[in-house]
Amino acid sequence: MSVPVSIRRLLFGVRTRPSTVRGAPATEEMIDTFEAEAAFILPDEVKAWVRFLNGGCLQIGGLYGIRTRDTQFNIEYVWRIFPTWKSRRWIPIADDGCGRYFVLMPEYAVEGRNPICFVDPWKDEETVQYLVASDLWHFIEFAVQCFENGQMGWPLDEKFVVSRDPDVVKCQGVLLPWVAERLGEEL
């Protein structure tokens, strides 16, 4: 598996903070060591992701990698803060710059896709607030368009999200953001 061309093109246009260097691609040795220490195999899309861009930042928040030079963008570092995430195989993919995380959740996988969920440790570090994308590639597309390009609609606008990520409604066991909003959940 490799990073889709559309995602590569999108990321080449991303502005980064002047003080931030995008992470060098992860090597196979780095991935093997990470998997051995984590005691589980990373999903293929995560391996493809870290081979392409191993950590870095958006204008708001960061995208994570493995064995990164900057611990701010490091999956292992987040696991030290929230050790139960590692045992649950929750893989932090990004943060919003305000102490909240976007986490790949294999436990909610549908049709081979690992959805990305929003977790707000300020509320409860062990509870998913809602689902934001059906897979890593849709998440990256939404995050870049929202955080970098100021495109509104994600994740709360049902029509906007479903028109771009129709598989998001197939995920079971976790609230969609517009449902959480209608139920009065504080987002």
C-alpha positions in Angstrom: 0.0 0.0 0.0 1.2 3.5 -0.7 -0.1 7.0 0.0 -2.7 8.0 -2.6 -1.6 10.5 -5.2 -4.4 12.9 -4.1 -3.0 13.0 -0.6 0.6 13.4 -1.8 -0.5 16.4 -3.9 -2.5 17.9 -1.0 0.4 17.6 1.4 2.9 19.2 -0.9 0.9 22.4 -0.7 0.8 22.4 3.1 2.5 25.3 4.9 4.3 24.5 8.1 5.4 26.6 11.0 8.8 28.1 10.4 10.2 26.3 13.4 9.0 22.9 12.4 10.7 20.4 10.1 8.7 17.6 8.5 9.8 14.2 9.6 12.1 12.2 7.4 10.4 9.1 6.1 10.5 6.1 8.4 12.7 3.2 7.4 11.7 -0.5 7.3 14.0 -1.0 10.3 12.2 1.8 12.3 8.8 0.2 11.5 10.0 -3.3 12.5 11.5 -2.0 15.8 8.3 0.0 16.5 6.1 -3.1 15.9 8.3 -5.3 18.0 8.2 -2.9 20.9 4.5 -2.2 20.5 3.8 -6.0 20.3 1.4 -5.6 17.3 1.6 -5.0 13.6 0.7 -1.5 12.4 -2.1 -1.3 9.8 -0.8 -1.0 6.3 -2.0 2.6 5.8 -0.1 3.7 8.9 3.1 2.1 7.5 2.5 3.8 4.2 2.0 7.1 6.0 5.1 7.0 8.1 7.2 5.9 5.0 5.9 9.0 3.3 5.8 11.6 6.1 6.9 10.6 9.5 5.6 13.4 11.7 5.1 17.0 11.0 2.7 19.9 11.7 -0.2 21.7 10.2 -0.9 25.3 11.0 -2.9 24.0 13.9 -1.9 20.7 15.5 0.4 18.0 14.3 0.5 14.8 12.3 2.3 11.9 14.1 4.9 9.4 13.2 7.2 6.9 14.8 10.7 7.4 16.3 10.5 11.1 15.3 13.2 13.5 16.2 10.6 15.9 17.6 8.7 14.1 20.4 5.8 16.4 19.9 4.8 14.4 16.8 5.7 11.0 18.1 3.1 8.1 18.6 5.3 6.5 21.3 5.4 9.8 23.3 1.6 10.0 23.3 1.4 6.3 24.5 3.7 7.3 27.5 1.1 9.9 28.4 -1.9 7.5 27.8 -0.5 4.0 28.3 -3.9 2.3 28.0 -4.2 3.6 24.4 -1.2 1.3 23.5 -2.8 -1.7 25.1 -6.1 -1.0 23.3 -4.2 -0.5 20.0 -5.4 3.1 19.7 -2.9 4.8 17.4 -2.7 8.6 17.8 -2.5 10.0 14.3 -2.7 13.8 15.0 -3.7 16.4 17.5 -5.7 19.6 17.2 -3.1 21.8 18.9 -5.3 22.1 22.0 -4.5 18.8 23.8 -7.1 16.7 22.0 -6.3 13.8 19.7 -7.4 12.1 16.5 -6.8 8.4 17.0 -6.9 5.5 14.5 -9.3 2.8 16.0 -8.8 -0.7 14.7 -11.6 -1.9 17.0 -14.2 0.0 14.9 -12.8 -1.2 11.5 -15.3 -1.8 8.8 -14.5 -3.5 5.4 -10.8 -3.3 6.1 -10.9 0.5 6.9 -9.6 1.7 10.2 -11.7 4.8 11.2 -10.3 7.9 12.9 -12.0 9.1 16.1 -11.7 12.2 18.2 -10.6 11.8 21.8 -10.7 14.7 24.3 -8.6 13.7 27.3 -9.8 16.9 29.1 -13.2 15.1 29.3 -12.2 11.5 29.4 -9.0 10.0 28.0 -10.6 6.5 27.7 -13.7 7.5 25.8 -14.2 8.3 22.1 -16.2 11.5 21.6 -17.1 10.8 18.0 -15.9 9.5 14.7 -14.3 12.0 12.2 -13.3 9.9 9.1 -13.7 6.4 7.8 -10.0 6.0 7.3 -6.6 7.7 7.5 -6.7 9.1 4.0 -10.0 10.8 4.4 -8.9 12.1 7.8 -5.7 13.7 6.3 -7.8 15.2 3.5 -10.3 16.7 5.9 -7.6 17.9 8.4 -5.5 19.6 5.7 -8.5 21.3 4.1 -9.9 22.4 7.5 -6.7 23.4 9.3 -4.7 24.6 6.4 -7.2 25.9 3.9 -9.9 27.1 6.2 -12.6 25.0 4.6 -15.5 24.7 6.9 -17.9 21.8 7.4 -15.7 19.1 8.9 -16.5 17.2 11.1 -20.0 18.6 12.1 -21.7 19.1 8.8 -23.3 15.8 7.9 -23.9 16.6 4.2 -20.3 17.9 3.7 -18.7 15.0 5.4 -20.8 12.2 3.9 -20.5 13.7 0.4 -16.7 13.4 0.6 -16.5 10.3 2.8 -19.6 8.1 2.3 -18.2 5.2 4.2 -18.2 7.2 7.4 -21.8 6.2 8.0 -20.9 2.4 7.9 -18.9 2.6 11.1 -20.7 1.1 14.1 -20.3 1.5 17.8 -19.2 5.1 17.9 -21.2 8.4 17.5 -20.9 10.5 14.4 -20.3 14.1 15.3 -23.6 15.4 14.0 -25.4 12.8 16.0 -23.5 13.7 19.1 -24.3 17.3 18.5 -28.1 16.5 18.2 -27.9 14.5 21.4 -26.5 17.5 23.1 -23.0 16.2 23.7 -20.6 19.0 24.3 -18.3 19.1 21.3 
